[in-house]
Amino acid sequence: MQCTVVPGTTRRLLVDPLNAAGRKVGEDIFVAFSPERINPGDPVFNVSNTTKLVAGATDACLDRGREFVASFVSTAMPVASLETGELAKLVENTFRFINISSSTKWPFCATDSGSTLERDPGRRQQAIRVHGSFPRPGIGGDCIPVSPRYLQAAAERKGLVSDVIAPRSEPPDECPGTWRIGWRLCSPSAAAS
């Protein structure tokens, strides 16, 4: 399975029903989870040279999953469980979500001082701890906007609440109208509905 899901989904929707139906997961059918890890348009990293995580419902499932994934990527990295693989995808996308949505707001702060980040985006790339997220409408992709909501839902089921995700979901007041429309169309709330 390869998609963006709440941790526990692969086990709940595939493994448990297969076992309940009399199939023997890990013996006569194999269930693995390997989250998609691609950055569309990246000229350097593509499907074949990007490390892919792989989890299995059993050790035999993990072995089969790694063998399959290794047939088209250079590195298939095993993780401890299906849930770890599912969570890793949400954490990576939430990291990107926070950075992309924050970088979209920075130019509006900078305009009051007469500076713009758009004029010299290379400066941001030279800093060791700065990742390349550039201002644009919306937060990007089909899974980045929803991943934080999945992560937040999983955390809330355990009694944890995040105050980091929700503020990043709204466009800044200074956004031009077309950016606000794009932001709304690509927002987590739009993606979830």
N, C-alpha and C positions, 0 to 999 in steps of 0.2 A: 504494500500500500504506500502511496506517495501523495500526501495532501496535507493541508493545514487543518488540524483537528485539536480538540481539547484532550489533554492527557487522559488516557483510559478508553478512548473511543475505539481503537483497533481491537483491544481485548473484548470490550463490551459488544461491539457490533460484528466482529468476525470470529475471534477465537472461541468465546463462550457459546455462541449459537452453533458453530461447527461441532464443538465437543458435545453439546446437548443433542445434536442430531445424529450422534453415533460415529462421527468422523474422529480420527485420532490425530489431532494437531501435533505435528512433529514426527509423525510416522507415515500416515497416508495422505496428508495434506500439509503444506508448509506456509506459515504466515510470517511475513517480515514487514518491517516498516522502515522506510528510508526517505526522510523528508527531502523535498525538492530544494536544491541549493543552486540557484542561478540568478545572475544579475543581468537581465536582458540588455543588450547593447554594449556590454563590457568588452573592449577589444582584447583584453589579456586573459581573463578567466572565463572559460566556457564549461560546458557539461563535462567534457573529458578530463580537464585538468583541475577541476574543483573537487576537493575531498568531499565525499558523501558519507554521512552517518548511516549505519545499518543496525537495526535491532531485530531480534527474533523472539517469537513466543516461547521457543525452546532453544536449546543449544543446536539441535539439528536444523531448526528453522533459521537460526542465525547463520549457520554454515552455508545453507542454500541461498539465503539472501545475499551474503557477502560474495558468493561465487557469481550470482547473477549480476549484482551491481558492478563488480570488478571487471565484467565483460565490456563495460563502456566507460568507466572512469579509471583514473590512474590510482586513486586511493579510496578504498572502502573501509572506513573506520568503524569498528564495532562499538556499540554502547550497551550499557548494562541491561536495559529493558525496553519494551515497547514504549512505556510511558516516558522514559528518559529521551528517546528519540523524538516523541511527540512534543515534549516540553522544550527540547533544544531548538526546534523550529520556531516555537512561539517566542522564546527568549531572543533569538537572533532577529526576528522580525520586529519585536518590540523595541529593541535597541535601534534598529533602522528607523522605525516609526518616530521615535522620540527625536532622533537626529534630523531626519528629513523635515518633520513638522517644525522643529525649532529653527532650522536654517531658513525656512520659508518666512519666518517672522523677523529674523535679524535685519534684513534690508530696510524694513519699515522703521526700525529703531535708529538705524544709521542715517537716514535721510535728514533728520533734524540737525545733525552736526555737519552736513554737507558732504559726508563720505558715503560711498556705496561699496558693498561687497561684490556686486556684480562686475565692477570695473577691474577688479584685481583678484579673481577667484584663486589664482595660483598661490597667492600669499597664504591662504588657508591650508593648502595642500602641503606647505613646507613645515608646518608645525607638527611635531611628533605625535601629539594626541588628537589631532583634528582629522576627521574622516570626511571624504568628499561628498557632501550633500549640498546641492545647489538649489537656490530658490526657484520654485515653480508652483503652479496651482495644484492643489490636492496633495495627498501624502504618498501616492504611488502604488502601482501594482494592484493585483486582485487579492493578494493575501496579506500584504503589509497593513492595510487599514483594519482588517478584522482580527489579526493575531493578538494585538494587545487586549482586545475585548475577551478573547478566549482565555488568555492568561489571567486577566482580571477575574473572570468568572470562576476559573479553577482556584484562584487564591481566595475568593470570597466564600467558596464552599468550605474552606478550611478556616474561615473566620478572619482572614487577612484582607486589608483594604489598601489600595494604592492611590496616592494623591498625585502621582506623576503622569498617569495616562490621560485622564479626562481633560486637563487644561490644554493638552496638545491637540485635542480633537476639534477645536474651534478656530476659525480664521481670525487673524488680528483685525481690529476695527479699521486699520489704515489700508487694508487690502483694496485694490481697485475692484470694481464690480465684477469684471470677468474672472478675476482670481477668486473672488468670494464664491461665484457660481461653481467654478472648478473645484474649489475646496469642499463645498457642500456635496457635490456629486461624488467625490472621491473619499468622503469622510467615513470613519468607522460606523457612524449611525446610519448613513445611507447604505453602506455595504451590508449592514446587519438586517436592514429592512427589506 
